[in-house]
Amino acid sequence: MPFSCAFSTLSPEQVKRLHEAALTVLDRTGIAVSHSPILHLMAEAGCRVDLGEGRIRMVPELDEERCGLVPSRFVLGARDPSLALPVDGK
């Protein structure tokens, strides 16, 4: 039987605030990455990249644009297929 999980513990306002806070962290602090090809790829995609520091900072508008490209349904695979987790926003 596949694993499933459906719950909501945050109000819509809390989800909005969390999302905005995450965008702020990605913009101000960014993500440390040591894999040079990813740094160059993200720079080409429009992110601010510090190659010396190995840090990617993402522009909030770019994040919002890219979020619109994510499929509404996908499966997080597992080594054991019976533990694969469907993600569908429910």
SEKOLRO-811751 format. One record per residue: residue number from 1; y, x, z of N, C-alpha, C in turn; residue in one letter. Coordinates in steps of 0.05 Angstrom, whole numbers, plus 5000, padded with zeros to 4 digits. Each point is the difference from the previous one (the first is absolute). Layout:
# SEKOLRO-811751
PT / NUM / Y / X / Z / Y / X / Z / Y / X / Z / a
...
# end
This chain:
# SEKOLRO-811751
PT / 1 / 4977 / 5017 / 5000 / 5023 / 4983 / 5000 / 5025 / 5018 / 5000 / m
PT / 2 / 5019 / 4996 / 4981 / 5024 / 5016 / 4999 / 5017 / 4995 / 5025 / p
PT / 3 / 5014 / 5021 / 5008 / 5018 / 4998 / 5023 / 5025 / 4986 / 4991 / f
PT / 4 / 5011 / 4982 / 5015 / 5025 / 4987 / 4994 / 5017 / 4998 / 5025 / s
PT / 5 / 5025 / 4999 / 4996 / 5019 / 4998 / 5022 / 5024 / 4984 / 4991 / c
PT / 6 / 5006 / 4979 / 5014 / 5023 / 4983 / 4994 / 5014 / 4993 / 5025 / a
PT / 7 / 5024 / 5011 / 5004 / 5016 / 4994 / 5023 / 5029 / 5006 / 4994 / f
PT / 8 / 5017 / 4988 / 5015 / 5028 / 5006 / 4998 / 5012 / 5000 / 5027 / s
PT / 9 / 5010 / 5023 / 5009 / 5012 / 5002 / 5026 / 5030 / 5003 / 4999 / t
PT / 10 / 5011 / 5003 / 4977 / 5029 / 5004 / 4997 / 5013 / 4976 / 4987 / l
PT / 11 / 5023 / 4993 / 5008 / 5015 / 4978 / 4988 / 5012 / 5011 / 4973 / s
PT / 12 / 5008 / 4983 / 4982 / 5012 / 5009 / 4975 / 5024 / 5018 / 5005 / p
PT / 13 / 5016 / 4994 / 5020 / 5023 / 5017 / 5007 / 4991 / 5028 / 5010 / e
PT / 14 / 4979 / 5001 / 5015 / 4990 / 5025 / 5010 / 4989 / 5017 / 4977 / q
PT / 15 / 4986 / 4987 / 4981 / 4990 / 5014 / 4977 / 5023 / 5012 / 4984 / v
PT / 16 / 5021 / 4984 / 4996 / 5023 / 5010 / 4986 / 5013 / 5024 / 5014 / k
PT / 17 / 5003 / 4999 / 5026 / 5012 / 5022 / 5015 / 4982 / 5025 / 4999 / r
PT / 18 / 4974 / 4996 / 5002 / 4981 / 5022 / 4998 / 5002 / 5013 / 4972 / l
PT / 19 / 5001 / 4984 / 4980 / 5002 / 5010 / 4972 / 5025 / 5016 / 4996 / h
PT / 20 / 5023 / 4990 / 5010 / 5025 / 5014 / 4997 / 5000 / 5026 / 5016 / e
PT / 21 / 4988 / 5000 / 5023 / 4998 / 5025 / 5016 / 4982 / 5020 / 4986 / a
PT / 22 / 4979 / 4992 / 4988 / 4982 / 5018 / 4985 / 5015 / 5012 / 4976 / a
PT / 23 / 5016 / 4984 / 4986 / 5016 / 5011 / 4978 / 5020 / 5020 / 5010 / l
PT / 24 / 5012 / 4996 / 5023 / 5019 / 5019 / 5011 / 4986 / 5026 / 5007 / t
PT / 25 / 4977 / 4999 / 5012 / 4985 / 5024 / 5007 / 4993 / 5016 / 4974 / v
PT / 26 / 4990 / 4986 / 4980 / 4993 / 5013 / 4975 / 5024 / 5013 / 4986 / l
PT / 27 / 5023 / 4988 / 5004 / 5025 / 5010 / 4988 / 5011 / 5024 / 5016 / d
PT / 28 / 5002 / 4997 / 5026 / 5012 / 5021 / 5017 / 4981 / 5023 / 5007 / r
PT / 29 / 4976 / 4993 / 5009 / 4981 / 5020 / 5009 / 4982 / 5009 / 4978 / t
PT / 30 / 4990 / 4981 / 4985 / 4982 / 5006 / 4978 / 4971 / 5006 / 5009 / g
PT / 31 / 4985 / 5012 / 4982 / 4972 / 5006 / 5005 / 4995 / 5029 / 4993 / i
PT / 32 / 4987 / 5014 / 5018 / 4993 / 5028 / 4995 / 4975 / 5001 / 4982 / a
PT / 33 / 5002 / 5015 / 4979 / 4978 / 5003 / 4980 / 4997 / 5029 / 4993 / v
PT / 34 / 4975 / 5010 / 5001 / 4996 / 5028 / 4993 / 4989 / 5005 / 4972 / s
PT / 35 / 4994 / 4979 / 4986 / 4988 / 5002 / 4974 / 5022 / 5000 / 4979 / h
PT / 36 / 5005 / 5023 / 4988 / 5023 / 5004 / 4982 / 5000 / 4980 / 4976 / s
PT / 37 / 4977 / 4994 / 4987 / 5001 / 4981 / 4978 / 5011 / 4973 / 5009 / p
PT / 38 / 4994 / 4991 / 5024 / 5010 / 4974 / 5009 / 5030 / 5002 / 5004 / i
PT / 39 / 5010 / 5022 / 5011 / 5029 / 5003 / 5003 / 5014 / 4998 / 4973 / l
PT / 40 / 4990 / 5013 / 4980 / 5012 / 4999 / 4973 / 4998 / 4972 / 4988 / h
PT / 41 / 4977 / 4987 / 5004 / 4996 / 4973 / 4989 / 5020 / 4980 / 5013 / l
PT / 42 / 5003 / 5002 / 5026 / 5019 / 4982 / 5014 / 5029 / 5006 / 4993 / m
PT / 43 / 5007 / 5025 / 4995 / 5027 / 5007 / 4990 / 5005 / 4987 / 4973 / a
PT / 44 / 4980 / 5001 / 4982 / 5002 / 4988 / 4974 / 5003 / 4969 / 5002 / e
PT / 45 / 4988 / 4989 / 5021 / 5001 / 4971 / 5004 / 5026 / 4990 / 5012 / a
PT / 46 / 5018 / 5019 / 5008 / 5026 / 4993 / 5011 / 5004 / 5005 / 5029 / g
PT / 47 / 4980 / 5011 / 5014 / 5003 / 5006 / 5028 / 5016 / 5025 / 5004 / c
PT / 48 / 5012 / 5003 / 5023 / 5014 / 5025 / 5008 / 4979 / 5018 / 5012 / r
PT / 49 / 4996 / 5023 / 4988 / 4978 / 5018 / 5008 / 5012 / 5027 / 5008 / v
PT / 50 / 4993 / 5010 / 5023 / 5007 / 5027 / 5009 / 4975 / 5017 / 4997 / d
PT / 51 / 4999 / 5016 / 4978 / 4975 / 5016 / 4995 / 4996 / 5021 / 5021 / l
PT / 52 / 5021 / 5012 / 5011 / 4997 / 5021 / 5020 / 4989 / 4988 / 5026 / g
PT / 53 / 5009 / 4977 / 5007 / 4991 / 4987 / 5025 / 4974 / 4984 / 4996 / e
PT / 54 / 4994 / 4993 / 4974 / 4977 / 4984 / 4995 / 5003 / 4972 / 5010 / g
PT / 55 / 5024 / 4988 / 4995 / 5006 / 4974 / 5010 / 5010 / 4982 / 4978 / r
PT / 56 / 4989 / 4975 / 5000 / 5008 / 4980 / 4981 / 5016 / 4978 / 5015 / i
PT / 57 / 5024 / 4995 / 4990 / 5015 / 4978 / 5011 / 5003 / 4979 / 4978 / r
PT / 58 / 4994 / 4975 / 5008 / 4999 / 4979 / 4980 / 5025 / 4982 / 5002 / m
PT / 59 / 5012 / 4994 / 4978 / 5023 / 4983 / 4998 / 4991 / 4971 / 5004 / v
PT / 60 / 5012 / 4985 / 5019 / 4991 / 4972 / 5005 / 4998 / 4983 / 4975 / p
PT / 61 / 5019 / 5002 / 4981 / 4999 / 4984 / 4976 / 4975 / 5006 / 4984 / e
PT / 62 / 4993 / 5026 / 4999 / 4976 / 5008 / 4985 / 4975 / 4989 / 5014 / l
PT / 63 / 4999 / 5001 / 5026 / 4978 / 4989 / 5015 / 4996 / 4970 / 4994 / d
PT / 64 / 5022 / 4986 / 5001 / 4999 / 4971 / 4994 / 4990 / 4995 / 4972 / e
PT / 65 / 5009 / 5015 / 4981 / 4991 / 4997 / 4972 / 4970 / 5005 / 4998 / e
PT / 66 / 4991 / 5022 / 5012 / 4972 / 5007 / 4999 / 4982 / 4980 / 5014 / r
PT / 67 / 5010 / 4989 / 5022 / 4984 / 4979 / 5015 / 4994 / 4977 / 4982 / c
PT / 68 / 5018 / 4994 / 4981 / 4995 / 4978 / 4982 / 4978 / 5005 / 4980 / g
PT / 69 / 4992 / 5025 / 4998 / 4978 / 5008 / 4981 / 4973 / 5000 / 5013 / l
PT / 70 / 4999 / 4997 / 5026 / 4974 / 5000 / 5015 / 4985 / 4974 / 4994 / v
PT / 71 / 4975 / 5001 / 4994 / 4985 / 4975 / 4995 / 4999 / 4984 / 5026 / p
PT / 72 / 4999 / 4974 / 4997 / 4999 / 4982 / 5023 / 4973 / 5000 / 5013 / s
PT / 73 / 4980 / 5009 / 4986 / 4972 / 5002 / 5011 / 4988 / 5026 / 4992 / r
PT / 74 / 4987 / 5013 / 5020 / 4985 / 5024 / 4994 / 4979 / 5004 / 5022 / f
PT / 75 / 4982 / 5019 / 4996 / 4979 / 5005 / 5020 / 5002 / 5029 / 5010 / v
PT / 76 / 5000 / 5003 / 5026 / 4998 / 5026 / 5012 / 4970 / 5007 / 5001 / l
PT / 77 / 4992 / 5018 / 4984 / 4971 / 5007 / 4998 / 4991 / 5016 / 5024 / g
PT / 78 / 4974 / 4999 / 5005 / 4988 / 5014 / 5021 / 4974 / 5014 / 4990 / a
PT / 79 / 4992 / 5020 / 5013 / 4975 / 5013 / 4992 / 4977 / 4980 / 5000 / r
PT / 80 / 5000 / 4983 / 5020 / 4980 / 4979 / 5001 / 5014 / 4975 / 4988 / d
PT / 81 / 4992 / 4992 / 4976 / 5013 / 4977 / 4986 / 5002 / 4975 / 5017 / p
PT / 82 / 4982 / 4996 / 5019 / 5001 / 4976 / 5016 / 5024 / 5000 / 5019 / s
PT / 83 / 5012 / 5024 / 5003 / 5024 / 5002 / 5017 / 5026 / 5000 / 4985 / l
PT / 84 / 4999 / 4996 / 4974 / 5024 / 4999 / 4983 / 5018 / 4977 / 5010 / a
PT / 85 / 5026 / 5005 / 5000 / 5019 / 4981 / 5011 / 5018 / 4989 / 4978 / l
PT / 86 / 4997 / 4974 / 4994 / 5018 / 4988 / 4980 / 5027 / 4996 / 5013 / p
PT / 87 / 5021 / 5007 / 4986 / 5028 / 4997 / 5009 / 5013 / 4980 / 4981 / v
PT / 88 / 5007 / 4977 / 5010 / 5012 / 4980 / 4983 / 5024 / 4985 / 5012 / d
PT / 89 / 5010 / 5011 / 5022 / 5023 / 4988 / 5012 / 4995 / 4976 / 5017 / g
PT / 90 / 4975 / 4993 / 5003 / 4993 / 4976 / 5016 / 4991 / 5009 / 5028 / k
# end
